[in-house]
Amino acid sequence: MQKTGKILKTLVWGNAVSLAVLNTTALVNEAIKRHSLTPVCAAALGRAMTACAYLCSWLKDGESSLSMTFDGGGAGGKVCVAGDGELNIRGFLENPNCVLPPRADGKLDVGGCVGKNGYLTVIRDDGSGLPFTGSCALLTGEIAEDLSAYFLTSEQRPTAVALGVRIGTDGTCIGAGGVFLQPLPGASEEILRRTEEEIAKYSSISALIAVKGAEEVLRSIENTHYEGREVRFRCRCSREKSEAAVLTLGREDALDLIARQGKISVHCHYCNTEYAFTEEETKKLFGEE
């Protein structure tokens, strides 16, 4: 099974449009494994992580970071994803056990899982100490349409987006990814129209990724040189950071918590990892041997 995904980027149509094609199948499978996701939750989180990977590909370095929250009041609860300039992506949703009947067309009801009564919020930190925050109202909860709306309203950059996640009968992801077509400033009306027509061809992008791969999808748009980068599911949490969290409790409260619960547990929602501290380990943190 693949361990990493990829993002391919280039300029097409006379360098008038920025094109990106992503294969995020490996990320979705890692998320399924870590969070025990139902198919509809895997589709929702997978689309969100693919969107996050694309946005993170524009960050300047590994110290830069970005987070996205889809808070639409759907059955799956909030969908939260984050990443950095090195394309380490992570994410979770509040109710990973959500089960919904399929839509009338037989597809997974991602819109019902995410919901549309709320907002998409993006926070981008380029390391300057002044994070940029942008948001827009959710339109459908299907992720792709909502991301297009965000680009247009919050960043004034019209962007055509196609996202998809295909789940097999065994519950694993057999294809996931996306296509992003972003006309550059000054693009003609013809280019804008061509972008809209092109993105309509990728309503089943997950199947195309599963069968053809990202490279062939890109070449079907324009057979040109491209740059590729790896994308992976990787969390920033660590035991060292959890130790710092325990220290913020103070010695008295930390030991009181252990007396009541038998241990201190620090849980990372993004990767579903728990760091446990015994009484002995906690006393050592506070300088006691």
TAGITA-V858614 format. One record per backbone hydrogen bond with DSSP energy under -0.5 kcal/mol. CO is the residue of the C=O (numbers start at 1). NH is the residue of the N-H. E is the energy in kcal/mol with one decimal. If there is no record, write none. Layout:
BEGIN
CO & NH & E
CO & NH & E
END
This chain:
BEGIN
5 & 231 & -1.8
6 & 23 & -2.5
7 & 229 & -2.0
8 & 21 & -2.4
9 & 227 & -2.6
10 & 19 & -3.0
12 & 16 & -1.3
12 & 17 & -1.7
13 & 16 & -0.7
16 & 184 & -2.9
17 & 12 & -2.6
17 & 19 & -0.5
18 & 182 & -2.8
19 & 10 & -2.2
20 & 180 & -2.7
21 & 8 & -2.8
22 & 24 & -0.5
22 & 178 & -1.4
23 & 6 & -2.0
24 & 28 & -2.1
25 & 29 & -2.1
26 & 30 & -2.0
27 & 31 & -2.2
28 & 32 & -2.6
29 & 33 & -2.1
30 & 34 & -2.4
31 & 35 & -2.6
32 & 36 & -1.6
32 & 37 & -0.7
38 & 42 & -2.8
39 & 43 & -2.1
40 & 44 & -2.0
41 & 45 & -2.9
42 & 46 & -2.4
43 & 47 & -2.1
44 & 48 & -2.0
45 & 49 & -2.7
46 & 50 & -2.1
47 & 51 & -2.3
48 & 52 & -2.4
49 & 53 & -2.5
50 & 54 & -1.9
51 & 55 & -2.1
52 & 56 & -2.7
53 & 57 & -1.3
55 & 58 & -1.4
56 & 59 & -1.6
61 & 64 & -1.3
61 & 85 & -1.0
64 & 85 & -1.4
65 & 125 & -3.1
66 & 83 & -2.4
67 & 123 & -2.5
68 & 81 & -2.6
69 & 71 & -0.8
69 & 121 & -2.2
70 & 72 & -0.7
70 & 79 & -2.1
71 & 119 & -1.2
72 & 117 & -2.1
74 & 77 & -1.5
76 & 95 & -2.6
78 & 80 & -0.5
78 & 94 & -1.9
79 & 70 & -2.9
80 & 92 & -2.5
81 & 68 & -3.0
82 & 90 & -2.5
83 & 66 & -2.3
84 & 87 & -2.0
87 & 89 & -0.7
87 & 232 & -2.2
88 & 84 & -0.7
89 & 234 & -1.6
90 & 82 & -2.4
92 & 80 & -2.9
95 & 98 & -1.5
96 & 38 & -1.7
103 & 106 & -2.0
107 & 103 & -3.0
108 & 110 & -1.9
109 & 113 & -1.6
110 & 114 & -2.8
111 & 115 & -2.8
112 & 75 & -2.1
113 & 76 & -2.5
114 & 72 & -0.8
114 & 74 & -1.8
116 & 118 & -1.1
118 & 138 & -2.3
119 & 71 & -2.5
119 & 121 & -0.5
120 & 136 & -1.8
121 & 69 & -2.3
122 & 134 & -2.7
123 & 67 & -2.3
124 & 126 & -0.6
124 & 132 & -3.1
125 & 65 & -2.5
132 & 124 & -3.0
134 & 122 & -3.2
136 & 120 & -2.7
142 & 144 & -1.8
143 & 147 & -2.5
144 & 148 & -2.2
145 & 149 & -1.9
146 & 150 & -2.0
147 & 151 & -2.5
148 & 152 & -1.9
149 & 153 & -2.7
150 & 154 & -2.8
150 & 155 & -0.9
151 & 155 & -0.8
151 & 157 & -2.6
158 & 183 & -0.6
160 & 181 & -2.5
162 & 179 & -2.3
164 & 177 & -2.2
165 & 167 & -0.5
166 & 174 & -2.3
166 & 175 & -1.1
168 & 171 & -1.8
172 & 168 & -3.3
175 & 166 & -3.2
176 & 24 & -1.9
176 & 25 & -0.7
177 & 164 & -2.0
178 & 22 & -2.6
179 & 162 & -2.2
180 & 20 & -2.1
180 & 182 & -0.5
181 & 160 & -2.8
181 & 183 & -0.6
182 & 18 & -2.7
184 & 187 & -1.8
188 & 192 & -2.1
189 & 193 & -2.4
190 & 194 & -2.5
191 & 195 & -2.3
192 & 196 & -1.8
193 & 197 & -2.2
194 & 198 & -2.4
195 & 199 & -2.3
196 & 200 & -1.0
198 & 201 & -1.8
199 & 202 & -1.7
200 & 203 & -0.7
202 & 205 & -1.2
204 & 207 & -0.6
204 & 208 & -1.7
205 & 209 & -2.6
206 & 210 & -2.2
207 & 211 & -2.1
208 & 212 & -3.1
208 & 213 & -1.2
213 & 217 & -1.6
214 & 218 & -2.5
215 & 219 & -2.3
216 & 220 & -1.5
217 & 221 & -0.7
218 & 221 & -1.2
218 & 222 & -2.2
222 & 224 & -1.5
227 & 9 & -2.6
229 & 7 & -2.3
231 & 5 & -3.9
232 & 89 & -3.2
232 & 234 & -0.8
238 & 242 & -1.7
239 & 243 & -2.4
240 & 244 & -1.7
241 & 245 & -1.5
242 & 246 & -2.1
243 & 247 & -2.2
244 & 248 & -1.3
245 & 249 & -0.5
246 & 249 & -1.5
246 & 250 & -0.6
247 & 250 & -1.0
250 & 254 & -2.3
251 & 255 & -2.5
252 & 256 & -1.9
253 & 257 & -2.2
254 & 258 & -1.8
255 & 259 & -2.1
256 & 260 & -1.5
257 & 261 & -2.5
258 & 262 & -2.9
264 & 277 & -2.3
265 & 267 & -0.6
266 & 275 & -2.8
267 & 269 & -0.7
268 & 272 & -1.4
268 & 273 & -0.9
270 & 91 & -0.9
273 & 268 & -2.9
274 & 276 & -0.6
275 & 266 & -2.7
277 & 264 & -2.2
278 & 282 & -2.2
279 & 283 & -2.4
280 & 284 & -1.8
281 & 285 & -1.5
282 & 286 & -1.3
283 & 288 & -2.9
284 & 287 & -1.7
END
